Amino acid sequence: MLSDVNFTIREKDFIAVIGPNGGGKSTLLKLVLGLIKPDRGKIRVMGGAPGKFSPAIGYVPQNVHINEKFPITALDVVLMGCLDPGRNRPRISKEQEREAAMEILDRLNMAGHVHKRIGEMSGGQRQRVFIARSLMTHPRLLLLDEPTASIDTKGQTDFYKLLKTLNRDVAIMVVSHDLVIVSQHVKNVACVNKGLHYHSHEALTGDMLETMYSCSVEDVCRAHVIARGMPKNARTGKEA
């Protein structure tokens, strides 16, 4: 249950949504998408009701279920971004759609994997393909729910660098537990734990994290390090 939520996503903003499990992060994205309705209050997306401008919002959910044995390529997946019957954009030919998909895959450094089956890709490669699919409608806002859950630490850093590049053209709102990595790239932070506290990333303090997670910032960072499988001596801060 979320309450007392009040914030604005501005053009070309880059927002990290952080907070404990069950705090309402995914619920917040669903409200913006219009997948669920608030009990009270108002949500406006680009001046209208959520869902009215769905092609203007790209969305990559936390879990994209796929049959890894199904013979579908990266290009096939991206072209699915053109299948929304409610999209409001000029009609283009199949060849133009294919060219647009190829351009987006190239922009996301996936040009060499166009004809590779999605089931044969790494977690990071799949996420880039799913983002490419969401970009086919030229959205003004991109929502991502835990996009780096299946990506290793090195891949996460590269992934957020990619998002920072995309942010030149589109506003981004990303749910993440990767506090250390995400704080290096975002412009603003929305701390969600039943309520919402909105700050610039420079204002992300230990007191704020303690309020959000009900534990100290040291505990949060320690949990982050342990979850990433760092060696025991690295967790204690001792030299290897």
VMD Tcl script that draws the C-alpha trace (Angstrom):
set ca {
  {0.00 0.00 0.00}
  {1.46 3.34 -1.07}
  {0.42 6.63 0.50}
  {1.48 10.30 0.39}
  {3.19 9.90 -2.99}
  {3.90 13.18 -4.75}
  {6.58 13.67 -7.39}
  {7.10 14.70 -11.01}
  {9.09 12.96 -13.73}
  {10.64 15.64 -15.87}
  {11.79 15.44 -19.48}
  {15.08 13.52 -19.79}
  {15.13 12.79 -16.07}
  {16.94 9.69 -14.82}
  {15.37 8.39 -11.61}
  {16.39 5.44 -9.47}
  {13.58 3.92 -7.42}
  {15.05 2.23 -4.34}
  {13.64 0.69 -1.19}
  {13.04 -2.62 0.60}
  {11.19 -5.58 -0.86}
  {7.45 -5.09 -0.49}
  {7.85 -1.33 -0.14}
  {5.84 -0.54 -3.29}
  {8.46 0.02 -6.01}
  {6.84 -2.19 -8.65}
  {3.41 -0.88 -7.61}
  {4.61 2.64 -8.40}
  {5.57 1.62 -11.94}
  {2.23 -0.12 -12.47}
  {0.39 3.03 -11.38}
  {2.33 5.11 -13.91}
  {1.57 2.53 -16.61}
  {-2.12 2.50 -15.74}
  {-2.07 -1.24 -15.00}
  {-3.61 -0.52 -11.60}
  {-5.60 2.48 -10.37}
  {-5.03 4.51 -7.20}
  {-7.69 4.40 -4.47}
  {-7.48 8.17 -4.25}
  {-5.48 11.03 -5.70}
  {-4.55 11.66 -9.32}
  {-1.88 10.46 -11.69}
  {-1.18 12.36 -14.88}
  {1.08 11.01 -17.59}
  {1.95 13.60 -20.23}
  {-1.15 15.53 -19.28}
  {-3.59 12.63 -19.49}
  {-4.73 9.56 -17.61}
  {-2.28 6.65 -17.27}
  {-2.59 4.31 -20.24}
  {-3.85 6.99 -22.62}
  {-0.38 7.59 -24.02}
  {0.91 4.02 -23.78}
  {3.10 4.21 -26.93}
  {4.96 7.10 -25.29}
  {6.07 4.81 -22.46}
  {8.51 1.96 -22.90}
  {8.39 -0.76 -20.24}
  {10.71 -3.64 -19.41}
  {9.22 -5.76 -16.58}
  {11.21 -7.53 -13.90}
  {10.60 -11.00 -15.29}
  {10.25 -11.56 -19.03}
  {9.29 -15.20 -19.35}
  {10.56 -16.85 -22.49}
  {10.87 -20.39 -23.77}
  {14.61 -20.66 -24.31}
  {14.08 -23.39 -26.92}
  {11.67 -21.31 -28.99}
  {13.40 -20.33 -32.28}
  {13.00 -16.56 -32.02}
  {15.85 -14.18 -32.76}
  {16.82 -10.83 -31.28}
  {15.42 -9.09 -34.36}
  {12.11 -10.97 -34.04}
  {11.76 -9.85 -30.41}
  {12.47 -6.20 -31.23}
  {9.94 -6.22 -34.08}
  {7.30 -7.27 -31.55}
  {7.48 -3.68 -30.34}
  {5.51 -2.75 -33.46}
  {2.59 -5.07 -32.72}
  {0.71 -2.88 -30.21}
  {-2.64 -2.22 -31.95}
  {-3.24 0.89 -29.84}
  {-0.10 2.69 -30.88}
  {-0.58 6.14 -32.29}
  {2.06 6.64 -34.96}
  {2.23 6.80 -38.73}
  {2.02 3.50 -40.57}
  {5.31 2.30 -42.00}
  {6.24 -0.66 -44.15}
  {7.62 -3.94 -42.83}
  {10.95 -3.06 -44.40}
  {11.01 0.29 -42.58}
  {10.17 -1.47 -39.31}
  {13.03 -3.88 -39.90}
  {15.44 -1.03 -40.62}
  {14.33 0.78 -37.46}
  {14.83 -2.39 -35.39}
  {18.31 -2.87 -36.84}
  {19.24 0.72 -36.04}
  {18.08 0.38 -32.43}
  {19.94 -2.90 -31.95}
  {23.06 -1.28 -33.35}
  {22.65 1.64 -30.94}
  {22.49 -0.84 -28.06}
  {25.65 -2.60 -29.29}
  {23.69 -5.67 -30.35}
  {24.17 -5.49 -34.12}
  {26.31 -8.62 -34.04}
  {23.53 -10.62 -32.38}
  {20.61 -9.74 -34.66}
  {20.02 -13.31 -35.81}
  {21.02 -15.00 -32.55}
  {18.28 -16.87 -30.71}
  {17.12 -15.13 -27.53}
  {17.56 -18.36 -25.55}
  {21.26 -18.45 -26.43}
  {22.00 -14.96 -25.03}
  {23.39 -13.88 -21.70}
  {21.20 -12.02 -19.22}
  {22.73 -8.67 -20.18}
  {22.24 -9.28 -23.90}
  {18.59 -10.22 -23.35}
  {17.94 -7.05 -21.40}
  {19.36 -4.96 -24.22}
  {17.04 -6.74 -26.66}
  {14.01 -6.13 -24.44}
  {14.95 -2.45 -24.14}
  {15.33 -2.30 -27.93}
  {11.81 -3.70 -28.24}
  {10.46 -1.00 -25.89}
  {12.18 1.72 -27.94}
  {10.39 0.82 -31.18}
  {7.54 3.25 -30.40}
  {10.02 6.10 -29.70}
  {8.88 6.54 -26.08}
  {9.42 9.69 -24.04}
  {9.64 7.68 -20.80}
  {11.35 4.33 -20.24}
  {10.40 2.27 -17.15}
  {12.60 -0.63 -16.05}
  {11.88 -2.97 -13.12}
  {15.05 -4.56 -11.69}
  {16.74 -4.73 -15.12}
  {20.10 -6.00 -13.80}
  {18.81 -8.88 -11.64}
  {20.35 -11.49 -13.98}
  {23.51 -9.55 -14.88}
  {26.93 -9.82 -13.19}
  {28.60 -6.80 -11.55}
  {30.73 -5.89 -14.58}
  {27.70 -6.19 -16.83}
  {25.67 -3.98 -14.48}
  {28.17 -1.14 -14.77}
  {28.13 -1.38 -18.57}
  {24.32 -1.57 -18.54}
  {23.92 1.66 -16.55}
  {26.41 3.39 -18.84}
  {24.13 2.36 -21.71}
  {21.09 3.78 -19.90}
  {22.96 7.02 -19.33}
  {23.51 7.26 -23.09}
  {19.83 6.56 -23.81}
  {18.91 9.21 -21.25}
  {20.04 11.89 -23.71}
  {16.81 11.25 -25.62}
  {14.37 9.70 -23.13}
  {13.46 10.03 -19.46}
  {14.26 6.87 -17.48}
  {12.83 5.48 -14.26}
  {14.57 2.33 -13.01}
  {13.78 0.16 -9.97}
  {17.02 -1.14 -8.52}
  {18.68 -2.66 -5.45}
  {22.14 -1.88 -6.82}
  {22.65 1.23 -4.71}
  {26.39 1.56 -5.23}
  {26.26 1.26 -9.02}
  {23.03 3.10 -9.74}
  {23.98 6.12 -7.61}
  {26.89 6.82 -9.96}
  {24.63 7.34 -12.97}
  {21.18 8.67 -12.01}
  {20.07 12.27 -11.55}
  {17.42 11.75 -8.88}
  {16.39 9.12 -6.35}
  {12.91 8.07 -5.24}
  {13.07 6.17 -1.95}
  {9.93 4.03 -1.66}
  {8.80 2.28 1.50}
  {4.99 2.58 1.68}
  {5.54 6.31 1.15}
  {7.94 8.14 -1.16}
  {10.83 10.53 -0.54}
  {12.24 12.24 -3.61}
  {15.77 13.68 -3.74}
  {18.61 14.47 -6.09}
  {21.19 11.68 -6.04}
  {23.67 13.99 -4.31}
  {21.31 14.08 -1.34}
  {21.32 10.28 -0.88}
  {22.44 10.10 2.75}
  {22.89 7.44 5.40}
  {19.94 8.82 7.37}
  {17.69 8.50 4.32}
  {18.70 4.89 3.70}
  {18.27 4.06 7.37}
  {14.73 5.43 7.22}
  {13.91 3.52 4.05}
  {15.45 0.18 4.96}
  {15.06 0.27 8.77}
  {18.76 -0.44 9.16}
  {22.02 1.44 8.93}
  {23.68 2.41 5.66}
  {26.58 0.16 6.67}
  {24.17 -2.79 6.85}
  {22.71 -1.92 3.45}
  {26.14 -1.69 1.81}
  {27.32 -4.86 3.57}
  {24.27 -6.75 2.35}
  {24.90 -5.41 -1.16}
  {28.51 -6.64 -1.11}
  {27.65 -10.07 0.30}
  {24.85 -10.52 -2.23}
  {27.38 -9.95 -5.02}
  {29.58 -12.79 -3.71}
  {32.63 -10.74 -2.76}
  {35.45 -12.59 -0.94}
  {35.16 -12.64 2.84}
  {38.22 -10.41 3.37}
  {36.70 -7.82 1.00}
  {33.57 -7.69 3.14}
  {35.55 -6.74 6.21}
  {37.54 -4.12 4.36}
  {40.85 -5.97 4.89}
  {43.46 -6.11 2.21}
  {43.48 -9.21 0.02}
}
mol new
graphics top color blue
foreach p $ca { graphics top sphere $p radius 0.5 }
foreach p [lrange $ca 0 end-1] q [lrange $ca 1 end] { graphics top cylinder $p $q radius 0.2 }
display resetview
